[in-house]
Amino acid sequence: MALLHPGPRSDRRTEQGRPAPAPAPSPVRVLAVAAIGPLLLGWTAVAALLAVATATAARAQFSTAGVLAAAVPGWLAAHQVPVTVQGGELGALPLLPTIGAALLVWRTAARAVTRLGVGTPRVAVRVVGTIAGAHAALGLALALLCAGGPVTVDPLAGLYYPALLSGTAAAVGVFPRSGLLRTIRERVDPFALRGLKAGLLGVGVLFAVGTAVVVAALLASFGTARDLFAADGVGSATGMLLLSVGYLPNAAVAATGFIAGPGFALGQVGVGVAGATGGAVPALPLLAALPEQHAAWWPALCALPAAVGCLVGWALRTAAPTPTGRLRAVAVAAVVVAMAFAVFAGSAGGALGSGPFHPLDLRAAWLSLALVLWIGVPGAVVAWTTGPRPVPARDEEPRPTDSGEPGEAGGETEEDSGAETDDRATDNETDSTAPDSTASETEADDVAPDTGAGGAEDSADRPADRDSGR
């Protein structure tokens, strides 16, 4: 009969009828998926975009080998690695693929920590280190593979650019789940945390405002953009569309610099609220948003970053009970916004070969300084004037109460109660002796007429009695 026993089953249920919990995943397997997954998905996405652009181009010859070969520098460019094409460096790379790669790594790192189920800093460091190391290794290998071809890459840049980007995105993904957030909340000034959140809000709103400015400029120049799309046929228009969408975040950063004051430069073309200089620009439909000449109303656009500063100040109006604490939070928010856009401007700009369009300068240093002022000054004014103010204490004498407690305002202490007891005893003694003194005074009044000196004062007040005494 023992041979007929079914034996243990993998889906055996517990005594309560519920299925047994699944075994915990292997840490090695989780880390391997977190390291390889973004690499494969990123490579596939870059190859798919290149395949679409090549297949729709009018004078291009599509081949699978050519697409896979072009995906090598394409993956590096998506991670902001500068590439050299026929001797000219291309450093101003589209930001949209970079944002997509960062979001992919962020999501993968967050899922890895969740699957491991241990939210400790040690696990977070392992996940971030694994992902950054895998990206660094692949970037170095692809940079070495490009050696000797028409597109070359510096191996050192291929090593640390992907590692820095993926490591930062992975750290953001594991940060809320690693226990570090709780530690920082306990040790960091709460005003700084409120300022950090308000600063991130300001970064998002400013980026949205810059994007809205670009879209409005494109709508105002719709005819020019349409002509550029239709210049080389439908096939070329698809590539132009993909390229314009990829550079849209770059244009949003440039528009933010424009409304903040410093502006930007594309080769000989310079655009700012104070003035503009003309010149040749590439035939890219996105660049139809560039103005042809300066307008007198451009300085009014500086109200947009000032409004974002007011929004940051309004968000921090309850950050602290005192105006000084709110000003500290506003200062932190202004620094966060300035640092974020300094990084954005440095990444969005760069070299554009050695032709007339070189370089794309977004003036990162001046932009960060201008945003400190546009966020800090209006934000400080709004946070100072709209927030709560401490009520000054009134200098009033404490009033005795019937139910006062010792040591409190209006109450009695032990010394005060003892002193009052002594005073009451003294008053009682005085009251007890009062009748005798009154009687003595009465007798003295009766005897006063018979004595000459003793009744002098009373006789002075009563002349009639003095006469009767004579």
Secondary structure, DSSP 8 states (H G I E B T S, - for coil): -GGG-----TT-B-TTS-B-------HHHHHHHHHHHHHHHHHHHHHHHHHHHHHH-SS----HHHHHHHHHHHHHHHTT--EEETTEEE----SHHHHHHHHHHHHHHHHHHHHHT---HHHHHHHHHHHHHHHHHHHHHHHHHTTTSSEEE-HHHHHHHHHHHHHHHHHHHHGGGSSHHHHHHHHS-HHHHHHHHHHHHHHHHHHHHHHHHHHHHHHHTHHHHHHHHTSSHHHHHHHHHHHHHHTHHHHHHHHHHHHHS--EEETTEEEETTEEE-----S-GGGGGS-SS--TTGGGGGHHHHHHHHHHHHHTTTS-SSHHHHHHHHHHHHHHHHHHHHHHHHHH-B-BTTSTT--EE--HHHHHHHHHHHHHHHHHHHHHHHS--------------TT--TTSTTS--HHHHHHHHHHHHHHHHHHHHHHHHHHHHHHHHHHGGG-SSTTHHHHHH-HHHHHHH-
